[in-house]
């Protein structure tokens, strides 16, 4: 009986909610997450460390360097996969 109950509970959790019970499309965001998203977007736009510091009010370059490094890593990965895709075509 206990296993059956667990299966029934899991099936209930996996069902799609009916449209009238769907959660609102408005999401709850935290200030840190919004700031991080903004800094990453600026870093993708080639903003300098000093520019990121001015926007975010971080007190040291080391603090914003994390965002720059993340974006640099993404760019390097994109470049590597592009090279691989191009080499497979030739």
Backbone as CSV, one residue per row, in Angstrom:
resi,resn,N_x,N_y,N_z,CA_x,CA_y,CA_z,C_x,C_y,C_z
1,UNK,0.822,-1.202,0.000,0.000,0.000,0.000,0.864,1.263,0.000
2,UNK,1.969,1.251,0.759,2.823,2.435,0.837,3.427,2.759,-0.527
3,UNK,3.863,1.719,-1.286,4.434,1.959,-2.610,3.383,2.534,-3.548
4,UNK,2.165,2.013,-3.454,1.085,2.527,-4.286,0.849,3.995,-3.973
5,UNK,0.866,4.346,-2.722,0.652,5.734,-2.327,1.751,6.629,-2.869
6,UNK,2.997,6.146,-2.838,4.107,6.940,-3.357,3.958,7.148,-4.855
7,UNK,3.530,6.112,-5.577,3.314,6.230,-7.019,2.192,7.222,-7.299
8,UNK,1.117,7.123,-6.553,-0.007,8.036,-6.744,0.407,9.478,-6.473
9,UNK,1.204,9.672,-5.450,1.675,11.028,-5.129,2.555,11.549,-6.255
10,UNK,3.467,10.717,-6.753,4.370,11.134,-7.820,3.587,11.467,-9.085
11,UNK,2.607,10.655,-9.422,1.788,10.930,-10.601,1.041,12.247,-10.437
12,UNK,0.579,12.501,-9.254,-0.119,13.756,-8.987,0.833,14.937,-9.179
13,UNK,2.070,14.796,-8.730,3.041,15.881,-8.835,3.428,16.140,-10.284
14,UNK,3.398,15.108,-11.125,3.841,15.238,-12.511,2.748,15.683,-13.467
15,UNK,1.501,15.665,-13.026,0.411,16.084,-13.912,0.516,17.558,-14.248
16,UNK,0.111,17.874,-15.456,0.067,19.277,-15.852,-1.079,19.958,-15.114
17,UNK,-0.852,21.128,-14.565,-1.949,21.836,-13.913,-2.957,22.305,-14.954
18,UNK,-4.195,22.408,-14.542,-5.165,22.934,-15.502,-4.921,24.433,-15.633
19,UNK,-5.312,25.021,-16.762,-4.967,26.420,-17.033,-5.373,27.396,-15.939
20,UNK,-6.455,27.126,-15.245,-6.883,28.066,-14.214,-6.018,27.980,-12.959
21,UNK,-5.205,26.923,-12.841,-4.352,26.763,-11.660,-2.886,27.056,-11.952
22,UNK,-2.562,27.467,-13.163,-1.161,27.751,-13.497,-0.683,28.955,-12.695
23,UNK,0.587,28.914,-12.297,1.120,30.068,-11.577,1.206,31.282,-12.488
24,UNK,1.242,32.414,-11.909,1.350,33.663,-12.649,2.641,33.670,-13.462
25,UNK,2.631,34.347,-14.586,3.833,34.462,-15.398,4.842,35.431,-14.791
26,UNK,4.434,36.196,-13.820,5.337,37.115,-13.147,6.213,36.304,-12.212
27,UNK,7.520,36.428,-12.393,8.451,35.667,-11.569,9.000,36.543,-10.463
28,UNK,9.463,35.885,-9.445,10.088,36.582,-8.337,11.598,36.599,-8.560
29,UNK,12.172,37.756,-8.663,13.608,37.886,-8.879,14.261,38.453,-7.635
30,UNK,15.491,38.061,-7.405,16.264,38.592,-6.289,17.221,39.654,-6.831
31,UNK,17.530,40.627,-5.997,18.391,41.726,-6.423,19.737,41.224,-6.925
32,UNK,20.330,40.255,-6.241,21.636,39.749,-6.666,21.553,39.107,-8.047
33,UNK,20.495,38.361,-8.303,20.335,37.725,-9.608,20.171,38.731,-10.727
34,UNK,19.429,39.791,-10.452,19.256,40.842,-11.453,20.576,41.568,-11.717
35,UNK,21.323,41.831,-10.637,22.612,42.503,-10.793,23.568,41.624,-11.586
36,UNK,23.588,40.334,-11.283,24.462,39.419,-12.010,24.083,39.369,-13.484
37,UNK,22.806,39.296,-13.779,22.358,39.261,-15.173,22.767,40.537,-15.909
38,UNK,22.628,41.663,-15.238,23.013,42.930,-15.854,24.519,42.976,-16.115
39,UNK,25.311,42.529,-15.155,26.762,42.547,-15.324,27.209,41.591,-16.429
40,UNK,26.573,40.437,-16.499,26.921,39.489,-17.562,26.560,40.072,-18.927
41,UNK,25.408,40.722,-19.018,25.004,41.336,-20.290,25.994,42.429,-20.685
42,UNK,26.400,43.234,-19.710,27.377,44.284,-19.998,28.721,43.688,-20.402
43,UNK,29.137,42.624,-19.734,30.397,41.964,-20.088,30.310,41.378,-21.501
44,UNK,29.157,40.826,-21.865,28.968,40.331,-23.232,29.061,41.479,-24.230
45,UNK,28.692,42.660,-23.795,28.786,43.840,-24.649,30.153,44.482,-24.623
46,UNK,31.125,43.785,-24.045,32.526,44.222,-23.987,32.759,45.407,-23.053
47,UNK,31.943,45.537,-22.017,32.194,46.579,-21.021,33.487,46.241,-20.276
48,UNK,34.220,47.254,-19.897,35.470,47.051,-19.159,35.168,46.776,-17.689
49,UNK,36.186,46.331,-16.980,36.038,46.100,-15.544,35.651,47.374,-14.812
50,UNK,36.257,48.486,-15.187,35.937,49.764,-14.544,34.483,50.148,-14.803
51,UNK,33.997,49.892,-16.011,32.597,50.191,-16.333,31.647,49.305,-15.534
52,UNK,31.989,48.026,-15.400,31.165,47.138,-14.586,31.144,47.591,-13.138
53,UNK,32.288,48.018,-12.625,32.354,48.506,-11.246,31.486,49.742,-11.064
54,UNK,31.473,50.612,-12.056,30.677,51.837,-11.952,29.190,51.524,-11.906
55,UNK,28.771,50.537,-12.679,27.361,50.172,-12.716,26.942,49.438,-11.453
56,UNK,27.801,48.537,-10.995,27.426,47.632,-9.901,27.785,48.120,-8.512
57,UNK,28.607,49.133,-8.431,29.105,49.653,-7.149,29.991,48.648,-6.419
58,UNK,30.598,47.709,-7.161,31.605,46.849,-6.543,32.814,47.718,-6.208
59,UNK,33.527,47.331,-5.183,34.639,48.161,-4.732,35.993,47.720,-5.275
60,UNK,36.053,46.555,-5.939,37.333,46.122,-6.487,37.138,45.442,-7.830
61,UNK,38.188,45.524,-8.631,38.165,44.883,-9.933,38.049,43.368,-9.782
62,UNK,38.631,42.823,-8.748,38.579,41.377,-8.527,37.133,40.878,-8.432
63,UNK,36.264,41.681,-7.844,34.864,41.280,-7.699,34.154,41.174,-9.038
64,UNK,34.416,42.088,-9.954,33.750,42.038,-11.260,34.500,41.164,-12.250
65,UNK,35.740,40.832,-11.944,36.526,39.997,-12.846,35.866,38.632,-13.040
66,UNK,35.147,38.144,-12.037,34.442,36.863,-12.161,33.473,36.889,-13.343
67,UNK,32.731,37.972,-13.489,31.766,38.096,-14.577,32.485,38.148,-15.926
68,UNK,33.572,38.893,-15.970,34.349,38.993,-17.208,34.920,37.629,-17.574
69,UNK,35.450,36.906,-16.580,36.027,35.581,-16.830,34.970,34.593,-17.329
70,UNK,33.764,34.642,-16.759,32.687,33.755,-17.205,32.356,34.003,-18.673
71,UNK,32.267,35.259,-19.042,31.946,35.612,-20.431,33.098,35.221,-21.352
72,UNK,34.341,35.445,-20.911,35.492,35.043,-21.720,35.502,33.535,-21.946
73,UNK,35.151,32.769,-20.925,35.107,31.320,-21.062,34.034,30.908,-22.066
74,UNK,32.870,31.548,-21.999,31.802,31.249,-22.957,32.251,31.552,-24.381
75,UNK,32.928,32.685,-24.559,33.402,33.053,-25.896,34.430,32.052,-26.406
76,UNK,35.349,31.620,-25.527,36.361,30.649,-25.928,35.717,29.314,-26.302
77,UNK,34.729,28.904,-25.536,34.026,27.650,-25.835,33.288,27.760,-27.165
78,UNK,32.639,28.886,-27.404,31.938,29.090,-28.679,32.924,29.058,-29.846
79,UNK,34.068,29.714,-29.666,35.077,29.735,-30.728,35.603,28.333,-31.001
80,UNK,35.835,27.558,-29.953,36.345,26.195,-30.128,35.336,25.309,-30.835
81,UNK,34.069,25.406,-30.457,33.064,24.561,-31.113,32.841,24.987,-32.560
82,UNK,32.962,26.270,-32.832,32.852,26.751,-34.216,33.994,26.194,-35.051
83,UNK,35.217,26.218,-34.500,36.365,25.664,-35.220,36.168,24.180,-35.490
84,UNK,35.650,23.464,-34.501,35.419,22.042,-34.680,34.383,21.806,-35.772
85,UNK,33.295,22.555,-35.751,32.246,22.401,-36.757,32.787,22.725,-38.147
86,UNK,33.609,23.762,-38.249,34.177,24.140,-39.540,35.175,23.099,-40.031
87,UNK,35.926,22.489,-39.146,36.917,21.487,-39.554,36.242,20.204,-40.031
88,UNK,35.060,19.913,-39.515,34.340,18.714,-39.940,33.733,18.882,-41.316
89,UNK,33.521,20.112,-41.755,32.939,20.381,-43.067,33.971,20.238,-44.187
90,UNK,35.240,20.378,-43.833,36.275,20.338,-44.883,36.840,18.966,-45.051
